[in-house]
């Protein structure tokens, strides 16, 4: 069969292991030189394809590509840029096909979340309409763990491990000082609509009185009076109270506790600041001394504490994406299938993008405790395997050693394109 080139791009918020997926894609491509020539990476995601800003990955050594496996962030640059519908923005999609034609790209690997799955699906549909033979495969990634079909999303396990660890360690700090100082600690975690990351904080404790004492999910309407009552009970009983709250915590009417009033490039409400908001309520209603923290980028960049399960799965979906493409599969996503809980076992299966795009997976109600402030045994059974194992990066001069790419640019062949 003829040799053609491949295009890989990263999209949306990055994770501690998205580059492990990039490593999986690139190394798998290099194992098939008879089918795949060069691998081009889009500089800053899909924008790199639209503007013909392509990185020639063939200029990177095998050692550098291997180092991507333990490097956080988005090695080739990511973006929050969602392609709109084909009908009203056909020029953008046609531009993608023009760029792919100009560089003999027949394999399209898009590494991202739900919006990226939608883009990948649209690109595959347009290429078919235009008669250009392009195989489009979505490589799953999202810390929010809200992609459907796949048992879990690469990127989530490492965030879960970081948040559970941070909750445990901060709780020991508060417990040490609560007699004469801080009584309440609030940790804000990511999760706009789904409370998976907040749920992971609950892994820090399991016995009576072990923190976190409250977990606040987006799926459970926020009731200020009930929350304050539980905070007061915890302080009276244990001397302190630890709360893990999702950034997407909301009232009964759907209003976010911390809505900045702005939207991002994907049209999502900009959140952040629920921790100080909640801490302010504690001070106002109960008068307790408090501290709060926002995990923010730290939770999704903490490759030094990544889950080995997560790293392995992130690499595996990248590798499988190439296998699917070479097998002639199109508009598909490699999904993780849980085979068993104990011992934990999983495999990769193909899922149609039409069943993935624009769909969110929320926390099942059976994973949330009846009182709405914690997780059930079933949720713990689901979450625990995902944070197992350590995959420490190499260290140099006391700091993690990361990949340093050349990012050599490919010569442009087409006229400039305005976004």
Phi, psi and omega in degrees: 000154183291154178267134176223169184265165181236153178235132179232139178213153179251145186221147175075192179299136183279175178226175178290343187234009180298328178288339173293324175293320177300317177301316179299316179297308187293315180295322178295320178298320182291341178280355182231060182295341178285337182251325184239123180276259180271153169250122175256140175248137177285125176286118184065049172070217184295338176300325179297326178286317182297322183264005182057039178260085189252137176263129179274099185291342179295343178282350180269139180287162176299324181294320179293317179297320178298325181291342176300331183300331180244025179246125179279182181079190176248106189300330184253004181089133179245180180202156169252084182219109183259124174291133181282191182294150184298322185300312184269346181231040184300327182301323180294315181293321179294326177297317178303313181296322178298317179295317180297319178298315184298331183247017177052045178268121180242354180237125184240114179244115183245117189259103182188199183261212186297319179295324179291324177298321179296315178299315181299318179296316181296320179297319180295322180292318181291320180299324178293317180296324183273358178073023178258122184286091180238130176259117184250122180235130177269131178256114189291142177198129165183133178290338184287345178061032187250013176283137179283170177070303179295139182302320177207162183258130174306133185111328183288316184303322181286322174297317179300318180295318181294315182291319178297318179294315180296321178297315179299311185292318179294326179297321178295325177296309182297318180300327181291330190250354192294336183297326183234001185220234187300132179255332186228133175236132181240124177249119178267130180237166179288163180135093185286310182241339184242137187266026183300316183291319176300319179300323180298329177300331181291345177293345182296332181216160182216336182272176179302124177080356181284133180288158005283144181277337175219138169239129183248115186260152172294332183286346181247118181306135182282127178239106186302316183297316180296318180297314181296324177298317180292324177297313181297320178298317181295317180296318179297319187278319187245351179094346181199170180218129177248130182238133169250123184234136177283143178302336183269014178305136186216159178280175181304325182277003178094353179290132178289145175297328183229078180256118183284347182090358180250167176233155178269187184293341179269359180088007180276146176296137178281123182246176179132136180104013179290330179297307178295328177298312180292320179298324177296323177297318180299315180295316183291316186274326187241341177078010182283147172288140185223166166222150176222158179215148176244115183296321173046227184296335182302322184290329183261358180250358189280067180294334181296342181238028183294150173282131178298322176304315182295316180299314180298318181289322179298317178295318184297320180290328176293315179297315182294327179303318180292319179299318179298316181297316181291338176276001178085010178285144182223150180053049181234165175225129173291122183244148179274128178247120177283125181268319178202157178273318184219107358287151181292129178216148182211163174214171181253131177234162179270135178237135180293133181298332179298337179262359181250315187301134175060031175233139181244145177253115181264169176297126175295146182299331180287354176267349181253131181304153183304325180281353177083004186245015181193185181252158179267174178297325179296320179293318178299320179296323178290314187285319190308314182296336186286342180256007186282147174085148178247145180221068186294139175287162172293149180246148178217126183055035175084358182236155178300139177270128184240165179286141175240108185269151175286325184053047179295129183274147177271143181296134179287144181242352186240163175297159179298145180237127180269131178287000000 
